[in-house]
């Protein structure tokens, strides 16, 4: 009886152990389903008892602990998917947007490299800069060519010498001399026409009269009327003009620092400061007072010779300005002539005049020829039609200096 009861307890204990083992296996399958296949089949208590192993009533706590530890190791080794959160989640989202991941290798896909090598970009920039600089140089070259072309056109300039004394007003005065100069840079020539003050011609501001002395045009209508009378006589267009008085003439010579002139005639003339002696062929360094006395003299020769001397003085002024030593005087001279002498000339016309004088031009001196005449007992200088026509033809030039 005691053995049967003991066996029945053994049987009951075996069944409990078997049930516990099955429960543990079921838990392992729930946690790691794939490891159930690799589970090693353990021998039953009966087989162990048959092989002479420990009795089933012995304490199996060590075996349980070993199995439990193995199960924990399997649980630890099992991969777990951790989901990022907080700042890590935001950073991960930004990285995922920037660099997509490959699902197979879980590696970042490298960014697509630019088809243009990095070294070629600076070369393109250099080419662009060179192209821009080349275009700018081309535009500047075309601009210089255009300005040079415009500045090389002939320019006609009228110099009106007023007989107003020092301290007198120019208004109401008459022109003591008239010099019409045509500058032709491309042919390196200057046409200088001297018009005597008593020349009989039509005056625009005196429509009721058939003609009058050309010197009266300035007294009746100023510079504008004088320009119109000269244009009507020579049939040419006047581009620029200037009015010179005795006072401004002397100041102009002093502004440029004096002029060097070789006398073309021997005479003496009284100036404002002293009396000056001039000898033909002798060069003089003249200030304003001495140059004015030289240009004013008219007692020992003709009006034509006087006009020539005035041309000599004006040419000496131009030569002084175009020389390297006189370049610094150009701004002050231009300002003085514009403010005090009524200079009317645009920059291109001034460039044409300056270019002509720098080329050491040939000066062709022309003068209106005529004879003395009295009309209603008033003296006039009656010009010859042949002389006037020859002057008109000489002034009718192309830009190359040839007659049209």
LUMFITOR-475040 format. One record per residue: x, y, z of N, C-alpha, C in turn; residue in one letter. Coordinates in steps of 0.1 Angstrom, whole numbers, padded with zeros to 4 digits, always signed. Example, Ala and Ser with C-alpha at 12.3 -4.5 7.8 and 13.67 -1.06 7.14 Angstrom:
<pts>
+0132-0057+0078+0123-0045+0078+0132-0033+0078A
+0128-0022+0071+0137-0011+0071+0129+0000+0079S
</pts>
This chain:
<pts>
+0008-0012+0000+0000+0000+0000+0009+0012+0000X
+0019+0012+0008+0027+0023+0009+0034+0026-0005X
+0038+0015-0012+0045+0017-0025+0035+0023-0035X
+0022+0018-0035+0012+0023-0045+0009+0038-0042X
+0009+0041-0029+0006+0055-0026+0018+0063-0031X
+0030+0058-0028+0042+0065-0032+0042+0067-0047X
+0039+0057-0055+0040+0057-0069+0029+0067-0074X
+0018+0067-0068+0008+0076-0073+0012+0091-0070X
+0020+0093-0060+0025+0107-0058+0036+0110-0068X
+0044+0100-0071+0054+0102-0081+0048+0106-0095X
+0037+0098-0098+0030+0101-0110+0025+0115-0110X
+0019+0118-0099+0013+0132-0098+0024+0142-0100X
+0036+0140-0094+0046+0150-0095+0052+0151-0109X
+0053+0139-0115+0058+0139-0129+0049+0148-0138X
+0036+0146-0136+0026+0153-0144+0027+0168-0142X
+0029+0172-0130+0031+0186-0126+0043+0192-0133X
+0054+0185-0132+0066+0189-0139+0065+0191-0154X
+0058+0180-0160+0055+0181-0174+0047+0193-0178X
+0037+0196-0170+0028+0207-0173+0036+0220-0172X
+0045+0221-0162+0053+0233-0161+0062+0235-0173X
+0068+0224-0177+0077+0225-0189+0069+0230-0201X
+0058+0224-0203+0050+0228-0215+0046+0243-0214X
+0043+0248-0202+0039+0262-0201+0051+0271-0204X
+0063+0267-0200+0075+0275-0203+0077+0275-0218X
+0076+0263-0224+0078+0263-0239+0068+0272-0246X
+0055+0272-0241+0045+0280-0248+0049+0295-0246X
+0054+0299-0235+0058+0313-0233+0070+0317-0242X
+0079+0307-0243+0090+0310-0252+0086+0311-0267X
+0076+0303-0271+0071+0304-0285+0064+0318-0287X
+0058+0323-0277+0051+0336-0278+0061+0347-0280X
+0072+0346-0272+0082+0357-0273+0090+0355-0286X
+0096+0344-0289+0105+0341-0300+0099+0329-0308X
+0090+0331-0317+0084+0320-0324+0094+0312-0332X
+0105+0319-0338+0114+0311-0346+0123+0302-0338X
+0125+0304-0326+0134+0296-0318+0127+0283-0313X
+0114+0282-0315+0107+0269-0311+0112+0257-0319X
+0116+0260-0332+0120+0249-0340+0134+0244-0336X
+0142+0254-0331+0156+0250-0327+0156+0244-0313X
+0145+0243-0306+0145+0238-0292+0149+0224-0291X
+0158+0221-0282+0163+0208-0281+0154+0200-0272X
+0150+0188-0277+0140+0179-0269+0148+0173-0258X
+0142+0177-0246+0149+0172-0234+0143+0157-0231X
+0152+0149-0224+0147+0135-0221+0137+0136-0209X
+0128+0126-0209+0118+0126-0198+0124+0120-0185X
+0117+0122-0174+0123+0118-0161+0124+0103-0161X
+0115+0096-0168+0116+0081-0168+0128+0076-0174X
+0132+0083-0186+0145+0078-0193+0157+0081-0184X
+0157+0093-0177+0168+0096-0168+0169+0085-0157X
+0157+0081-0152+0156+0072-0141+0161+0058-0146X
+0158+0055-0159+0162+0043-0164+0177+0042-0166X
+0184+0054-0169+0198+0055-0171+0206+0056-0158X
+0199+0055-0147+0205+0056-0134+0209+0070-0129X
+0201+0080-0134+0203+0094-0130+0196+0096-0117X
+0195+0109-0113+0190+0112-0100+0175+0109-0099X
+0170+0107-0087+0156+0103-0085+0148+0115-0088X
+0136+0113-0093+0127+0124-0096+0123+0133-0085X
+0124+0127-0072+0120+0135-0060+0131+0145-0057X
+0143+0144-0063+0154+0153-0060+0150+0168-0064X
+0157+0177-0058+0154+0192-0060+0159+0195-0074X
+0149+0201-0083+0153+0205-0097+0153+0220-0098X
+0156+0226-0087+0157+0241-0088+0168+0246-0097X
+0180+0238-0097+0191+0243-0106+0187+0242-0121X
+0180+0231-0124+0176+0230-0138+0167+0241-0142X
+0157+0245-0133+0148+0255-0136+0156+0268-0138X
+0166+0271-0129+0173+0283-0130+0180+0284-0144X
+0186+0273-0148+0194+0273-0161+0185+0276-0172X
+0173+0269-0172+0163+0271-0183+0159+0286-0183X
+0156+0291-0172+0151+0305-0171+0162+0315-0176X
+0175+0312-0172+0186+0321-0177+0187+0320-0192X
+0186+0308-0197+0187+0306-0212+0176+0314-0219X
+0164+0313-0213+0152+0321-0219+0155+0336-0219X
+0161+0341-0207+0164+0355-0206+0174+0359-0217X
+0184+0350-0219+0194+0354-0229+0188+0355-0243X
+0179+0345-0246+0172+0346-0259+0164+0358-0260X
+0158+0362-0249+0150+0375-0249+0159+0387-0252X
+0170+0387-0245+0179+0398-0247+0185+0399-0261X
+0188+0387-0267+0194+0387-0280+0183+0390-0291X
+0171+0389-0288+0161+0392-0298+0161+0406-0302X
+0161+0409-0315+0162+0424-0319+0149+0431-0315X
+0151+0443-0311+0140+0451-0307+0140+0464-0316X
+0129+0468-0321+0127+0480-0329+0124+0492-0320X
+0134+0501-0319+0132+0512-0310+0127+0524-0319X
+0116+0530-0315+0111+0542-0323+0117+0554-0317X
+0123+0563-0325+0128+0576-0319+0117+0585-0315X
+0120+0593-0306+0110+0603-0301+0117+0616-0297X
+0110+0627-0295+0115+0639-0291+0124+0646-0302X
+0136+0651-0298+0145+0658-0308+0151+0648-0318X
+0153+0635-0313+0158+0625-0322+0148+0622-0333X
+0136+0622-0330+0126+0619-0340+0125+0630-0350X
+0126+0643-0346+0126+0654-0355+0138+0654-0364X
+0150+0651-0358+0162+0651-0366+0162+0640-0376X
+0156+0628-0371+0156+0616-0380+0147+0619-0392X
+0136+0627-0390+0127+0630-0401+0133+0639-0411X
+0141+0649-0406+0148+0658-0415+0159+0650-0423X
+0166+0641-0417+0176+0633-0424+0169+0624-0434X
+0158+0619-0431+0150+0610-0440+0146+0618-0452X
+0142+0631-0450+0138+0639-0461+0150+0643-0470X
+0161+0646-0464+0173+0650-0472+0179+0638-0479X
+0181+0627-0472+0188+0615-0477+0180+0603-0476X
+0173+0599-0486+0165+0586-0485+0173+0574-0483X
+0168+0565-0475+0175+0553-0471+0171+0541-0480X
+0180+0532-0482+0177+0520-0490+0171+0510-0480X
+0159+0504-0485+0152+0494-0476+0160+0481-0474X
+0168+0478-0484+0175+0465-0484+0188+0466-0475X
+0196+0476-0478+0209+0477-0471+0209+0486-0459X
+0198+0494-0457+0197+0503-0446+0209+0513-0446X
+0214+0516-0458+0225+0526-0459+0220+0538-0466X
+0226+0549-0463+0222+0562-0469+0226+0562-0484X
+0216+0567-0492+0219+0568-0507+0227+0581-0509X
+0238+0580-0515+0247+0592-0517+0240+0602-0526X
+0242+0614-0524+0236+0625-0532+0241+0624-0546X
+0233+0628-0556+0237+0627-0570+0247+0638-0572X
+0259+0634-0577+0269+0644-0579+0266+0652-0591X
+0271+0665-0591+0269+0674-0602+0276+0669-0614X
+0270+0670-0626+0276+0666-0638+0288+0674-0642X
+0289+0687-0637+0299+0696-0640+0310+0695-0629X
+0322+0692-0632+0333+0692-0622+0334+0705-0615X
+0338+0705-0602+0339+0718-0595+0349+0727-0601X
+0359+0722-0608+0369+0731-0613+0364+0739-0625X
+0354+0734-0632+0349+0740-0644+0341+0753-0641X
+0335+0753-0629+0327+0765-0625+0335+0778-0625X
+0346+0778-0618+0354+0791-0618+0359+0794-0633X
+0361+0784-0641+0365+0787-0655+0354+0794-0662X
+0341+0789-0660+0330+0796-0666+0328+0810-0661X
+0331+0812-0648+0330+0826-0642+0341+0835-0649X
+0353+0829-0650+0363+0837-0656+0360+0840-0671X
+0354+0831-0678+0350+0833-0692+0339+0844-0692X
+0330+0844-0683+0320+0854-0682+0326+0868-0680X
+0336+0868-0670+0342+0881-0667+0350+0886-0679X
+0357+0877-0686+0364+0881-0697+0355+0886-0708X
+0344+0879-0710+0334+0883-0720+0329+0897-0717X
+0326+0899-0704+0320+0912-0700+0330+0923-0702X
+0343+0920-0699+0354+0930-0701+0356+0933-0715X
+0355+0922-0723+0357+0924-0738+0346+0933-0744X
+0334+0930-0740+0323+0939-0745+0324+0953-0740X
+0329+0955-0728+0331+0969-0723+0341+0976-0731X
+0353+0969-0734+0363+0975-0742+0359+0978-0756X
+0350+0969-0761+0345+0971-0775+0336+0984-0775X
+0328+0985-0765+0319+0997-0764+0327+1010-0763X
+0337+1009-0754+0346+1021-0752+0353+1024-0765X
+0358+1014-0772+0365+1016-0785+0356+1023-0795X
+0344+1018-0796+0334+1024-0805+0331+1038-0801X
+0330+1040-0788+0327+1054-0783+0338+1063-0787X
+0351+1059-0785+0362+1067-0789+0362+1070-0803X
+0359+1059-0811+0359+1061-0826+0349+1071-0830X
+0337+1070-0824+0326+1079-0827+0329+1093-0823X
+0335+1095-0811+0339+1108-0807+0349+1114-0816X
+0359+1105-0819+0370+1110-0828+0365+1114-0842X
+0355+1106-0846+0349+1109-0859+0342+1123-0859X
+0334+1125-0848+0326+1137-0847+0336+1149-0845X
+0347+1146-0837+0356+1157-0834+0365+1161-0846X
+0365+1152-0856+0373+1155-0867+0366+1162-0879X
+0353+1166-0876+0346+1173-0886+0350+1188-0886X
+0349+1194-0898+0353+1209-0898+0345+1217-0889X
+0351+1227-0883+0344+1236-0874+0347+1251-0878X
+0337+1259-0880+0338+1273-0883+0336+1281-0871X
+0345+1290-0868+0346+1298-0856+0348+1313-0859X
+0339+1322-0853+0340+1336-0856+0345+1343-0844X
+0356+1351-0845+0362+1359-0835+0358+1374-0838X
+0351+1380-0828+0346+1394-0830+0354+1402-0820X
+0362+1412-0825+0370+1421-0816+0362+1434-0814X
+0357+1436-0802+0350+1448-0800+0360+1460-0797X
+0355+1472-0801+0364+1484-0799+0361+1491-0786X
+0354+1484-0777+0351+1489-0764+0364+1491-0756X
+0366+1503-0750+0378+1505-0742+0377+1499-0729X
+0388+1500-0721+0388+1494-0708+0378+1502-0699X
+0369+1494-0693+0359+1500-0684+0346+1504-0691X
+0346+1503-0705+0334+1506-0713+0325+1493-0715X
+0312+1495-0717+0303+1484-0719+0305+1479-0734X
+0303+1466-0735+0304+1460-0749+0291+1464-0757X
+0280+1465-0749+0267+1468-0756+0268+1482-0763X
+0265+1482-0776+0265+1494-0783+0278+1497-0790X
+0288+1489-0787+0301+1490-0794+0301+1484-0808X
+0312+1486-0815+0313+1481-0829+0324+1471-0829X
+0324+1463-0839+0335+1453-0841+0347+1459-0848X
+0358+1459-0841+0370+1465-0847+0377+1456-0856X
+0374+1443-0854+0380+1432-0864+0371+1420-0864X
+0371+1413-0875+0363+1401-0877+0372+1390-0883X
+0373+1379-0876+0382+1368-0881+0373+1355-0881X
+0371+1350-0893+0363+1338-0895+0373+1327-0898X
+0374+1317-0889+0383+1306-0890+0376+1293-0892X
+0381+1285-0901+0375+1271-0903+0386+1261-0901X
+0384+1253-0891+0394+1243-0887+0390+1229-0893X
+0400+1223-0900+0398+1211-0907+0408+1201-0902X
+0405+1192-0892+0416+1184-0886+0421+1173-0896X
+0413+1168-0905+0417+1156-0913+0427+1161-0924X
+0426+1173-0928+0435+1178-0938+0446+1187-0932X
+0445+1189-0919+0455+1197-0911+0456+1211-0917X
+0445+1217-0919+0444+1231-0924+0435+1240-0916X
+0438+1253-0917+0430+1263-0911+0427+1274-0921X
+0414+1276-0924+0411+1287-0933+0408+1299-0925X
+0416+1310-0927+0414+1322-0919+0410+1333-0928X
+0398+1338-0926+0392+1348-0935+0392+1361-0927X
+0398+1372-0932+0398+1385-0925+0387+1393-0933X
+0378+1399-0925+0368+1407-0930+0370+1422-0925X
+0373+1431-0934+0375+1445-0930+0362+1451-0923X
+0364+1459-0913+0353+1464-0906+0343+1473-0914X
+0347+1479-0925+0339+1488-0933+0333+1481-0945X
+0334+1467-0945+0328+1460-0957+0313+1462-0958X
+0309+1466-0970+0295+1469-0973+0288+1455-0976X
+0278+1452-0968+0270+1440-0970+0257+1442-0964X
+0248+1432-0965+0235+1432-0960+0235+1429-0945X
+0228+1437-0937+0227+1435-0922+0214+1429-0918X
+0213+1417-0912+0200+1412-0909+0191+1420-0900X
+0197+1427-0890+0189+1435-0881+0186+1449-0887X
+0189+1452-0899+0186+1464-0906+0178+1461-0919X
+0166+1456-0918+0159+1452-0930+0155+1463-0939X
+0154+1476-0933+0150+1487-0941+0161+1492-0950X
+0173+1488-0948+0184+1492-0956+0189+1481-0965X
+0194+1485-0977+0199+1475-0986+0213+1470-0981X
+0221+1478-0975+0234+1474-0970+0239+1484-0960X
+0250+1480-0953+0256+1489-0943+0270+1483-0940X
+0278+1491-0933+0291+1486-0928+0289+1474-0919X
+0296+1463-0921+0295+1451-0913+0298+1454-0898X
+0306+1464-0895+0309+1467-0881+0297+1472-0873X
+0287+1478-0881+0275+1483-0874+0266+1472-0869X
+0267+1460-0875+0259+1449-0871+0259+1447-0856X
+0271+1448-0850+0273+1445-0836+0266+1456-0828X
+0267+1469-0832+0262+1480-0825+0246+1479-0825X
+0240+1474-0836+0226+1474-0837+0220+1461-0831X
+0227+1450-0833+0221+1437-0829+0230+1428-0822X
+0242+1432-0817+0251+1424-0810+0257+1413-0818X
+0261+1402-0810+0268+1391-0817+0259+1384-0826X
+0247+1382-0823+0237+1375-0831+0236+1381-0845X
+0234+1394-0845+0233+1401-0858+0246+1401-0866X
+0257+1401-0859+0270+1401-0866+0272+1387-0873X
+0269+1376-0865+0270+1363-0871+0261+1361-0883X
+0249+1367-0883+0240+1366-0894+0246+1373-0906X
+0253+1385-0904+0258+1393-0915+0270+1385-0921X
+0279+1379-0913+0290+1371-0918+0285+1359-0926X
+0275+1352-0921+0270+1340-0928+0264+1344-0941X
+0257+1356-0942+0252+1360-0954+0262+1364-0964X
+0273+1370-0960+0284+1374-0969+0292+1362-0974X
+0295+1352-0965+0303+1341-0969+0295+1328-0973X
+0282+1329-0971+0274+1317-0974+0279+1304-0967X
+0283+1306-0955+0287+1295-0946+0280+1295-0933X
+0281+1284-0926+0274+1283-0912+0285+1285-0902X
+0282+1294-0892+0291+1296-0881+0288+1287-0869X
+0297+1279-0865+0295+1269-0854+0297+1275-0840X
+0307+1283-0839+0310+1289-0826+0315+1304-0827X
+0315+1311-0816+0318+1325-0816+0324+1329-0803X
+0330+1341-0803+0336+1347-0791+0337+1362-0793X
+0335+1370-0783+0336+1384-0784+0348+1388-0775X
+0357+1396-0781+0370+1400-0774+0370+1415-0773X
+0372+1420-0761+0375+1435-0759+0389+1437-0756X
+0393+1449-0755+0407+1452-0752+0411+1446-0738X
+0402+1448-0729+0405+1443-0715+0406+1428-0715X
+0396+1421-0720+0396+1407-0720+0407+1401-0728X
+0411+1408-0739+0422+1403-0747+0435+1403-0739X
+0438+1413-0731+0450+1413-0723+0449+1403-0712X
+0437+1401-0706+0436+1391-0695+0437+1377-0700X
+0432+1375-0712+0434+1361-0718+0449+1358-0720X
+0456+1367-0725+0471+1365-0727+0477+1362-0713X
+0473+1369-0703+0479+1367-0690+0475+1353-0684X
+0462+1349-0687+0457+1336-0682+0466+1325-0687X
+0469+1325-0700+0477+1314-0706+0492+1316-0703X
+0496+1326-0696+0510+1328-0692+0518+1335-0702X
+0512+1343-0711+0520+1350-0721+0521+1342-0734X
+0525+1348-0745+0527+1342-0758+0540+1346-0764X
+0545+1337-0773+0557+1340-0780+0554+1343-0795X
+0557+1355-0800+0554+1359-0813+0566+1365-0820X
+0568+1362-0833+0578+1368-0841+0572+1379-0849X
+0577+1391-0848+0571+1402-0854+0573+1401-0870X
+0562+1404-0877+0562+1404-0891+0563+1418-0897X
+0565+1428-0889+0566+1442-0894+0573+1450-0883X
+0580+1460-0887+0587+1469-0878+0579+1481-0875X
+0576+1484-0863+0568+1496-0859+0569+1498-0844X
+0564+1509-0840+0562+1512-0826+0548+1515-0823X
+0543+1511-0811+0529+1513-0807+0528+1515-0792X
+0520+1524-0788+0518+1528-0774+0508+1518-0768X
+0512+1512-0757+0503+1504-0749+0497+1511-0737X
+0490+1505-0728+0485+1511-0716+0496+1514-0706X
+0507+1506-0706+0517+1508-0697+0529+1515-0702X
+0532+1513-0715+0544+1519-0721+0543+1518-0736X
+0553+1524-0743+0554+1523-0758+0564+1511-0761X
+0559+1503-0771+0567+1491-0774+0573+1493-0788X
+0585+1488-0790+0592+1488-0803+0592+1473-0808X
+0588+1471-0821+0588+1458-0827+0597+1458-0839X
+0605+1448-0841+0614+1447-0852+0611+1434-0860X
+0609+1436-0873+0606+1424-0881+0616+1413-0880X
+0611+1401-0878+0619+1389-0877+0624+1386-0863X
+0622+1395-0853+0626+1393-0839+0615+1386-0831X
+0618+1376-0823+0608+1370-0815+0607+1377-0801X
+0594+1378-0796+0592+1385-0784+0583+1376-0775X
+0586+1376-0762+0577+1370-0752+0568+1381-0747X
+0556+1380-0751+0546+1391-0748+0536+1388-0737X
+0534+1398-0729+0523+1397-0719+0511+1403-0726X
+0500+1405-0718+0488+1410-0723+0489+1424-0729X
+0495+1433-0723+0496+1447-0728+0504+1448-0741X
+0515+1441-0741+0524+1441-0753+0517+1435-0765X
+0510+1423-0762+0503+1416-0773+0492+1425-0779X
+0485+1432-0770+0474+1441-0775+0479+1452-0784X
+0490+1458-0779+0496+1469-0787+0501+1463-0801X
+0506+1451-0801+0510+1445-0814+0498+1443-0823X
+0487+1438-0818+0476+1435-0826+0468+1447-0830X
+0469+1458-0822+0461+1470-0825+0467+1479-0836X
+0480+1478-0838+0487+1488-0847+0481+1488-0861X
+0478+1500-0867+0472+1501-0880+0477+1514-0888X
+0486+1521-0882+0490+1534-0888+0500+1532-0899X
+0509+1523-0898+0520+1522-0908+0517+1511-0918X
+0506+1504-0918+0503+1495-0928+0488+1494-0930X
+0482+1483-0936+0468+1483-0940+0460+1475-0929X
+0447+1475-0931+0438+1467-0923+0441+1452-0925X
+0445+1448-0937+0448+1434-0939+0460+1429-0930X
+0470+1438-0929+0482+1435-0921+0478+1434-0907X
+0469+1443-0903+0464+1443-0889+0457+1431-0885X
+0448+1426-0895+0441+1414-0892+0450+1402-0891X
+0461+1402-0899+0471+1391-0899+0478+1391-0885X
+0481+1402-0880+0487+1403-0867+0478+1398-0856X
+0465+1401-0857+0455+1396-0847+0454+1380-0849X
+0455+1375-0861+0455+1361-0863+0468+1355-0857X
+0479+1361-0858+0491+1356-0852+0490+1355-0837X
+0484+1365-0831+0482+1365-0816+0473+1353-0812X
+0462+1352-0819+0452+1341-0816+0459+1327-0818X
+0466+1326-0829+0473+1313-0831+0484+1310-0820X
+0490+1321-0815+0500+1319-0805+0493+1314-0792X
+0481+1319-0789+0474+1315-0778+0470+1300-0779X
+0465+1296-0791+0462+1282-0793+0474+1273-0792X
+0485+1277-0798+0498+1269-0797+0502+1267-0783X
+0500+1277-0775+0504+1277-0760+0495+1266-0753X
+0482+1266-0756+0473+1257-0749+0475+1242-0753X
+0478+1240-0766+0480+1226-0771+0494+1220-0767X
+0503+1229-0763+0516+1223-0759+0515+1217-0745X
+0523+1207-0742+0523+1200-0729+0524+1210-0717X
+0531+1221-0719+0532+1231-0708+0520+1239-0706X
+0511+1239-0716+0499+1247-0715+0486+1239-0712X
+0487+1226-0711+0476+1217-0708+0469+1221-0695X
+0477+1224-0685+0471+1228-0672+0464+1241-0673X
+0466+1249-0683+0459+1262-0684+0446+1261-0691X
+0443+1249-0697+0431+1248-0706+0418+1250-0697X
+0416+1244-0686+0404+1246-0678+0401+1261-0674X
+0412+1267-0670+0411+1281-0666+0408+1290-0678X
+0414+1287-0689+0412+1295-0701+0398+1293-0706X
+0393+1281-0706+0379+1278-0711+0369+1286-0702X
+0371+1285-0689+0362+1292-0680+0362+1307-0682X
+0374+1312-0684+0375+1327-0686+0368+1331-0699X
+0370+1323-0710+0364+1327-0723+0349+1325-0722X
+0344+1316-0715+0330+1314-0714+0323+1324-0706X
+0329+1328-0695+0323+1338-0686+0325+1352-0690X
+0337+1355-0695+0340+1369-0698+0340+1373-0713X
+0340+1363-0721+0341+1366-0736+0329+1360-0744X
+0320+1354-0736+0308+1349-0743+0311+1338-0753X
+0320+1329-0749+0323+1318-0758+0311+1308-0760X
+0308+1305-0772+0298+1295-0775+0304+1285-0784X
+0307+1273-0778+0313+1262-0785+0311+1249-0776X
+0306+1238-0782+0304+1226-0775+0317+1218-0774X
+0318+1208-0765+0330+1201-0763+0336+1194-0776X
+0327+1189-0785+0332+1183-0797+0338+1193-0806X
+0332+1205-0807+0338+1215-0815+0352+1220-0809X
+0353+1221-0796+0365+1224-0790+0376+1214-0792X
+0371+1201-0792+0381+1190-0795+0386+1191-0809X
+0377+1195-0818+0381+1196-0832+0392+1207-0834X
+0389+1218-0827+0399+1229-0828+0412+1225-0822X
+0411+1219-0810+0424+1215-0803+0432+1205-0811X
+0424+1195-0817+0431+1185-0825+0438+1191-0837X
+0431+1201-0844+0437+1207-0855+0450+1215-0852X
+0450+1222-0840+0461+1229-0836+0473+1220-0832X
+0470+1209-0826+0480+1199-0822+0487+1193-0834X
+0481+1193-0846+0486+1187-0858+0495+1197-0865X
+0497+1209-0860+0505+1219-0866+0500+1221-0880X
+0488+1227-0881+0481+1228-0894+0488+1239-0903X
+0484+1238-0916+0488+1249-0925+0477+1259-0925X
+0480+1272-0923+0471+1283-0922+0470+1290-0935X
+0458+1289-0941+0456+1296-0954+0449+1310-0951X
+0456+1321-0953+0451+1334-0950+0443+1339-0962X
+0431+1343-0960+0422+1348-0970+0417+1362-0965X
+0414+1370-0975+0409+1384-0971+0399+1388-0982X
+0389+1395-0978+0379+1400-0987+0385+1412-0994X
+0387+1411-1007+0393+1422-1015+0382+1431-1020X
+0385+1443-1022+0375+1453-1027+0382+1466-1029X
+0374+1477-1031+0378+1490-1033+0370+1500-1025X
+0376+1512-1023+0369+1522-1016+0357+1527-1024X
+0346+1530-1016+0334+1535-1023+0327+1545-1014X
+0320+1554-1020+0312+1564-1012+0297+1563-1016X
+0289+1560-1007+0274+1559-1010+0268+1569-1001X
+0261+1579-1007+0254+1590-1000+0265+1597-0991X
+0276+1599-0997+0287+1606-0990+0292+1599-0977X
+0290+1586-0977+0295+1578-0965+0305+1568-0971X
+0317+1567-0964+0327+1558-0969+0323+1543-0966X
+0326+1534-0976+0324+1520-0974+0335+1513-0982X
+0337+1500-0978+0347+1492-0985+0338+1482-0993X
+0338+1484-1006+0330+1476-1015+0337+1464-1019X
+0332+1452-1015+0340+1439-1018+0338+1436-1033X
+0348+1429-1039+0347+1424-1052+0339+1411-1052X
+0331+1409-1062+0323+1397-1062+0332+1385-1065X
+0342+1386-1073+0351+1375-1075+0358+1370-1062X
+0363+1380-1054+0369+1377-1042+0360+1370-1032X
+0348+1375-1031+0338+1369-1022+0335+1355-1026X
+0334+1352-1039+0330+1339-1044+0342+1329-1042X
+0354+1334-1043+0366+1325-1040+0366+1321-1026X
+0362+1330-1017+0362+1327-1002+0351+1317-0999X
+0340+1319-1006+0329+1309-1004+0333+1295-1008X
+0340+1294-1019+0344+1281-1024+0355+1275-1015X
+0363+1284-1010+0374+1279-1001+0368+1273-0988X
+0357+1279-0983+0351+1275-0970+0342+1263-0972X
+0338+1260-0985+0328+1249-0987+0336+1236-0989X
+0341+1231-0978+0349+1219-0978+0342+1207-0972X
+0347+1196-0976+0343+1183-0970+0351+1181-0957X
+0348+1170-0950+0355+1167-0938+0370+1163-0940X
+0373+1160-0953+0387+1157-0957+0394+1169-0962X
+0388+1181-0962+0394+1193-0966+0394+1196-0981X
+0386+1188-0988+0385+1190-1002+0373+1198-1005X
+0373+1205-1016+0362+1214-1020+0351+1205-1025X
+0339+1209-1021+0327+1201-1024+0324+1202-1039X
</pts>
